[in-house]
Amino acid sequence: MDTLKLDAPLAAMMSRGTAAPGEPVIDVSVRTRAPLTSEQAAELSAIGIKGADTKRTVFSARMSREALRVLASKPWISRVSLAQELKPLKSGESR
């Protein structure tokens, strides 16, 4: 796995050891170097990653730690970031 492709929060999470049985999947944002080819999309599907789009270079995915390790080793992946839950601004807050 190329840990340089992981953002800091995701790399920290992955460094905490192996997943416990029944551990939930990881929600991430994936950036590719170019739009995926149909072969690359098939590779992602084979390791259980859904949501990859051959027309985009950024997509969100939900995957296991093992799938993340495989994904980060692919040369056509440029960055994988831990997804963050966005919360709406409260009324009156400025951006």
Residue, then its C-alpha position, 0 to 999 in steps of 0.5 A: m500500500d502506498t501510504l503517501k496517497l492517503d490523507a493524514p486522518l486516513a493514514a492515522m486510522m490505518s496505522r492503528g492496526t488491523a480491523a476487528p471482525g465486524e468493523p464497519v467499512i470506511d467511507v472515503s473520497v478517491r481521486t484518480r489521475a484520469p477518468l477510469t477505464s472500463e478495466q480499472a472500474a472492473e478492478l474496483s468492482a472486483i475488490g468490492i468498491k462500488g460507485a466508481d464512474t468512468k466519466r469522473t476523476v473523483f468519486s466516493a466509496r465505501m470499502s474495507r481496510e483490505a480493499l483500501r490497501v489494494l486501492a492505494s497500491k494502484p498506480w492510477i490512484s492519486r489520492v484517497s481521503l477519509a470522508q468527513e460528515l458535513k453539517p449544515l450551518k446554523s441560521g445566522e452563521s457565516r461561511 
